[in-house]
Amino acid sequence: MRTERIPVDGDVELSVDRWDPARDDLPERGIDGADRPTFLLVHGLASNARLWDGVAVRLSDLAYPVVTVDLRGHGRSSKPEHGYDLPRVADDLAAVIDGLGLDRPIVAGQSWGGNVVLELAVRRSDTCRGIVCVDGGWLEPSTIFPDWDACRTALAPPRLVGRPLTEVEGYLRASHPDWPESGIRGALANFEVRPDGTIAPWLTYDHHIEVLRGLWEDHPSERFGAIRVPVLLVPADTGEADRTARKRVEVAAADRAIGRSRIHWFVGDHDIHAQHPDELADVFDACARDGFFS
């Protein structure tokens, strides 16, 4: 893995990690090594690229080039005061694809990142050969909450600045006992660790609210029919009966409206990419092999 910084908008730069394929030949897979698609993996709100490490390693072992990215305000990327609406963040992704010279990658986004990659597919379908929406992409809080104030109150992040790293790590390990180490380490990378051993989220509270406002203003259901690339929908059954029932309705509606789509359900956490990285990567691989993204 090697890390680069890509200019996307004025003095804003995004940090990306590039994972080279571990092998050059996969004749049994029926994929031409010279034309093997790159996967560009996009995190969710208040997350970071490292949550995708396990998936990236698995895809690399399967001989795919992989790029993971910290979106603006997150992780190691620039943290400008403004520009956290969905169109601007999607344009950032297009700038990364252009800046790295990627040849129409398959772009996967989790949660809010799913909405971002869907926006990319609508605005710049020329940049990607397909998208994957991992427990996101159909998120539309304006259909759930009566107004923005109610949405903000319900979804505002906890105040974590100043909490001891040991406390946060202990909570993560206790609440996610089945996560691999890559998932735990990826989640801890959501935070800056200060010299005194306390943490602060890389995404500030105010910027988190700006991103949330952009999500409130996003209406993906109105644009499903405008997507011209294949879409793999990967919802998670988290065991919350009411939420999963609503999700089934939302995903089915997206599937009907999108021109070419496929659904693959997981049973597990919202952060499927952190919890089951190998299994998720294998789903990506299977869709690439059977021509879904062609």
Backbone torsions as a table, in degrees:
resi	resn	phi	psi	omega
1	MET	NA	138.3	174.2
2	ARG	-134.2	147.0	-174.6
3	THR	-108.5	137.9	177.2
4	GLU	-133.5	163.6	173.7
5	ARG	-118.8	128.1	-174.3
6	ILE	-115.6	121.9	175.5
7	PRO	-66.7	135.4	-178.7
8	VAL	-127.4	-26.3	-173.2
9	ASP	-164.3	102.5	-177.3
10	GLY	60.9	-122.1	179.2
11	ASP	-95.8	13.0	178.3
12	VAL	-84.5	128.2	177.2
13	GLU	-124.2	141.7	176.1
14	LEU	-107.4	139.3	176.0
15	SER	-86.1	130.0	177.9
16	VAL	-127.6	147.0	172.8
17	ASP	-110.6	132.4	-179.7
18	ARG	-112.6	128.2	-178.1
19	TRP	-113.8	116.0	-179.7
20	ASP	-80.2	149.3	177.7
21	PRO	-57.9	140.7	-179.3
22	ALA	-78.9	-21.1	180.0
23	ARG	-136.0	158.2	-179.5
24	ASP	-104.2	-16.6	-174.4
25	ASP	-128.0	128.7	174.0
26	LEU	-138.9	63.1	-175.2
27	PRO	-60.9	-31.4	-178.2
28	GLU	-71.3	-13.7	-177.1
29	ARG	-89.4	-13.7	179.2
30	GLY	71.3	21.2	177.4
31	ILE	-111.6	125.7	179.2
32	ASP	-66.5	121.9	-177.5
33	GLY	-58.4	-27.6	-178.9
34	ALA	-78.6	-12.9	-175.5
35	ASP	-128.2	24.7	-178.5
36	ARG	-70.6	128.4	-175.0
37	PRO	-68.3	147.2	171.3
38	THR	-85.8	144.0	171.6
39	PHE	-102.9	126.5	173.0
40	LEU	-107.2	119.1	-170.6
41	LEU	-110.1	127.5	-169.9
42	VAL	-121.2	128.5	-175.5
43	HIS	-82.1	176.2	179.5
44	GLY	-97.0	-173.7	-178.4
45	LEU	-63.1	132.3	178.9
46	ALA	63.6	21.3	179.9
47	SER	-110.9	-158.6	180.0
48	ASN	-164.8	169.7	-174.6
49	ALA	-60.5	-30.2	-173.3
50	ARG	-66.4	-18.7	175.1
51	LEU	-63.1	-19.9	-179.8
52	TRP	-92.2	1.0	-173.5
53	ASP	-54.7	-45.6	-178.1
54	GLY	-62.2	-41.9	177.6
55	VAL	-65.4	-42.3	-179.0
56	ALA	-61.7	-41.9	179.2
57	VAL	-63.0	-45.0	179.9
58	ARG	-63.4	-45.4	179.2
59	LEU	-64.4	-39.1	176.8
60	SER	-62.3	-41.1	176.8
61	ASP	-62.4	-27.4	177.5
62	LEU	-88.3	8.5	172.3
63	ALA	81.1	21.5	174.3
64	TYR	-95.8	139.0	166.0
65	PRO	-69.4	141.8	-177.1
66	VAL	-135.5	140.6	172.7
67	VAL	-127.5	131.1	171.6
68	THR	-116.0	150.6	-171.5
69	VAL	-136.8	141.5	167.2
70	ASP	-92.4	117.2	178.7
71	LEU	-71.7	165.4	-176.9
72	ARG	-55.0	139.1	-178.9
73	GLY	84.4	-12.1	-173.7
74	HIS	-112.5	153.9	171.1
75	GLY	51.4	-128.8	-174.3
76	ARG	-93.4	2.9	-177.5
77	SER	-82.4	169.0	177.0
78	SER	-60.0	153.7	-177.2
79	LYS	-126.3	70.3	-178.9
80	PRO	-67.2	164.5	-178.3
81	GLU	-72.7	-27.8	-174.6
82	HIS	-138.4	174.9	176.5
83	GLY	99.9	34.6	-175.3
84	TYR	-105.6	12.7	175.3
85	ASP	-76.5	159.7	-175.9
86	LEU	-59.2	-46.2	-179.9
87	PRO	-59.0	-42.2	-179.1
88	ARG	-65.8	-42.4	-179.1
89	VAL	-67.6	-37.9	175.9
90	ALA	-64.4	-38.8	176.4
91	ASP	-63.9	-34.4	174.9
92	ASP	-58.9	-44.1	179.5
93	LEU	-61.8	-43.5	177.9
94	ALA	-59.7	-38.8	178.4
95	ALA	-65.9	-35.9	175.8
96	VAL	-63.9	-46.1	179.6
97	ILE	-59.9	-45.7	179.1
98	ASP	-67.0	-43.1	-176.6
99	GLY	-64.8	-33.9	178.9
100	LEU	-88.7	-6.6	-178.8
101	GLY	66.9	34.5	-178.9
102	LEU	-75.1	139.4	-178.1
103	ASP	-92.9	87.5	176.1
104	ARG	45.3	69.4	179.8
105	PRO	-68.4	165.2	166.0
106	ILE	-86.2	122.2	-172.5
107	VAL	-109.4	119.1	-178.1
108	ALA	-112.8	133.2	178.0
109	GLY	-130.4	142.6	-179.4
110	GLN	-107.9	135.3	176.6
111	SER	57.9	-124.6	175.0
112	TRP	-52.7	-35.8	177.2
113	GLY	-61.2	-28.4	174.7
114	GLY	-65.1	-40.2	174.8
115	ASN	-64.4	-36.8	179.9
116	VAL	-64.5	-46.5	-177.3
117	VAL	-71.0	-29.5	174.6
118	LEU	-66.0	-41.2	176.2
119	GLU	-61.7	-39.6	176.4
120	LEU	-59.6	-44.5	-178.3
121	ALA	-63.8	-32.8	178.4
122	VAL	-75.4	-44.1	-173.9
123	ARG	-80.0	-37.6	-174.3
124	ARG	-138.4	66.9	-178.6
125	SER	-63.2	-19.5	179.8
126	ASP	-69.9	-16.6	-174.4
127	THR	-85.2	-16.0	-173.2
128	CYS	-139.7	152.5	177.8
129	ARG	-93.7	-8.7	177.8
130	GLY	175.5	164.1	178.6
131	ILE	-131.1	157.5	175.5
132	VAL	-126.2	128.0	179.1
133	CYS	-110.3	106.2	-175.3
134	VAL	-97.3	104.6	-177.3
135	ASP	48.3	41.8	177.8
136	GLY	-174.8	-179.4	-176.8
137	GLY	104.9	-31.9	175.8
138	TRP	-106.3	7.3	-176.9
139	LEU	-65.0	127.2	-176.9
140	GLU	-147.4	76.6	-174.9
141	PRO	-60.4	-20.9	179.1
142	SER	-66.6	-16.5	176.3
143	THR	-89.9	-6.6	-176.7
144	ILE	-107.1	-41.8	-176.3
145	PHE	-101.9	147.3	-177.0
146	PRO	-69.0	-28.1	179.6
147	ASP	-159.0	173.4	-176.8
148	TRP	-62.2	-39.3	-179.2
149	ASP	-60.9	-40.7	178.8
150	ALA	-66.7	-39.3	177.6
151	CYS	-63.6	-47.0	-179.3
152	ARG	-61.3	-43.7	-179.5
153	THR	-62.0	-42.1	-176.6
154	ALA	-74.5	-33.1	-170.2
155	LEU	-111.9	2.6	177.1
156	ALA	-60.0	143.8	-176.8
157	PRO	-75.9	157.6	174.5
158	PRO	-69.0	155.0	178.2
159	ARG	-85.6	103.9	-173.2
160	LEU	-106.7	-8.1	-177.8
161	VAL	-58.5	128.8	177.4
162	GLY	93.9	-5.1	177.1
163	ARG	-71.7	143.7	178.5
164	PRO	-65.7	139.6	177.2
165	LEU	-56.9	-40.0	-178.2
166	THR	-61.7	-36.7	178.6
167	GLU	-66.9	-45.1	-178.3
168	VAL	-66.0	-43.5	179.4
169	GLU	-65.3	-40.1	178.3
170	GLY	-61.5	-41.8	177.8
171	TYR	-62.9	-44.8	-179.0
172	LEU	-61.2	-44.3	-177.8
173	ARG	-69.1	-36.8	-179.7
174	ALA	-71.6	-36.3	-176.4
175	SER	-86.1	-14.2	179.9
176	HIS	-132.0	61.8	-175.0
177	PRO	-65.6	-19.4	-178.6
178	ASP	-97.5	4.5	178.1
179	TRP	-77.5	141.3	172.2
180	PRO	-70.5	166.2	-177.9
181	GLU	-59.5	-33.4	179.4
182	SER	-60.5	-36.4	179.0
183	GLY	-69.9	-42.6	178.7
184	ILE	-63.6	-46.7	-179.6
185	ARG	-64.6	-37.0	177.5
186	GLY	-63.8	-41.5	179.4
187	ALA	-66.8	-37.9	178.2
188	LEU	-66.8	-24.9	178.6
189	ALA	-73.3	-2.0	172.3
190	ASN	-70.3	-10.1	-171.1
191	PHE	-123.7	145.0	164.9
192	GLU	-79.5	132.3	176.0
193	VAL	-99.8	120.7	-176.1
194	ARG	-86.3	161.9	-177.6
195	PRO	-56.6	-26.8	-179.1
196	ASP	-86.9	6.6	177.6
197	GLY	86.5	5.2	175.3
198	THR	-96.3	169.3	-175.4
199	ILE	-122.1	163.1	170.6
200	ALA	-145.6	132.7	177.2
201	PRO	-58.8	138.9	176.0
202	TRP	-61.7	-38.2	175.5
203	LEU	-83.6	115.4	-177.3
204	THR	-67.8	161.8	-179.9
205	TYR	-57.7	-47.1	-177.5
206	ASP	-63.6	-40.8	178.6
207	HIS	-69.2	-33.8	175.8
208	HIS	-59.1	-44.3	179.9
209	ILE	-65.3	-37.0	177.4
210	GLU	-63.4	-43.0	177.2
211	VAL	-62.6	-44.0	179.8
212	LEU	-61.3	-40.0	177.2
213	ARG	-63.2	-39.5	176.4
214	GLY	-62.5	-37.0	177.6
215	LEU	-69.1	-38.3	176.6
216	TRP	-59.6	-37.2	-177.4
217	GLU	-83.3	-6.1	-178.0
218	ASP	-86.6	138.4	-179.8
219	HIS	-131.6	73.4	-175.0
220	PRO	-61.1	-30.6	-177.8
221	SER	-61.3	-23.3	179.3
222	GLU	-80.4	-9.4	-174.0
223	ARG	-121.1	0.7	-179.8
224	PHE	-54.0	-41.5	-176.5
225	GLY	-70.0	-13.0	-179.2
226	ALA	-90.6	-2.6	-177.2
227	ILE	-78.9	131.2	-175.6
228	ARG	-114.0	11.8	177.4
229	VAL	-123.5	159.0	178.3
230	PRO	-63.4	145.2	-178.3
231	VAL	-128.5	120.7	172.9
232	LEU	-96.9	119.9	179.3
233	LEU	-99.5	123.7	-176.1
234	VAL	-125.0	80.1	177.5
235	PRO	-79.6	158.3	179.5
236	ALA	-115.6	128.4	170.0
237	ASP	-87.2	101.7	-174.3
238	THR	-87.0	1.6	-178.5
239	GLY	89.1	-3.5	176.6
240	GLU	-89.0	105.6	-167.2
241	ALA	-58.9	-49.3	-177.0
242	ASP	-65.1	-44.1	-178.5
243	ARG	-66.3	-40.4	179.9
244	THR	-68.6	-36.4	177.2
245	ALA	-62.6	-44.0	177.2
246	ARG	-63.9	-39.1	180.0
247	LYS	-63.7	-39.4	178.9
248	ARG	-60.7	-39.3	177.2
249	VAL	-66.2	-44.5	-178.3
250	GLU	-64.6	-43.4	-178.3
251	VAL	-68.7	-39.9	178.0
252	ALA	-62.6	-40.0	178.2
253	ALA	-65.0	-41.6	177.4
254	ALA	-62.9	-43.2	-179.9
255	ASP	-60.0	-41.6	179.5
256	ARG	-66.9	-35.2	-173.5
257	ALA	-83.9	-27.8	-177.5
258	ILE	-79.7	139.5	-175.6
259	GLY	-61.2	-43.8	-179.8
260	ARG	-138.4	111.3	-176.1
261	SER	-145.3	166.2	179.1
262	ARG	-148.6	145.7	-179.5
263	ILE	-117.2	134.6	172.5
264	HIS	-134.3	109.1	179.8
265	TRP	-81.3	144.4	168.8
266	PHE	-117.4	150.9	167.8
267	VAL	-104.3	117.5	-177.8
268	GLY	162.1	-160.9	-175.8
269	ASP	-75.0	163.8	173.0
270	HIS	-56.3	-37.7	178.7
271	ASP	-87.3	63.1	-179.4
272	ILE	-56.7	-36.5	-177.4
273	HIS	-65.6	-27.6	176.9
274	ALA	-85.3	-36.1	-175.2
275	GLN	-79.8	-42.9	-175.8
276	HIS	-129.6	62.5	-174.2
277	PRO	-63.6	-42.3	-178.1
278	ASP	-65.4	-43.7	-178.5
279	GLU	-64.9	-40.6	179.1
280	LEU	-66.8	-43.6	177.8
281	ALA	-60.6	-36.8	179.6
282	ASP	-66.8	-33.0	174.7
283	VAL	-66.1	-44.1	176.6
284	PHE	-57.9	-46.1	-178.9
285	ASP	-60.4	-45.3	-178.1
286	ALA	-61.8	-40.2	179.6
287	CYS	-69.6	-34.3	176.2
288	ALA	-68.4	-39.5	-177.7
289	ARG	-70.2	-36.4	-175.0
290	ASP	-87.8	6.4	173.4
291	GLY	87.7	7.8	-178.2
292	PHE	-58.6	-39.4	-177.3
293	PHE	-90.0	8.8	-179.7
294	SER	-73.5	NA	NA
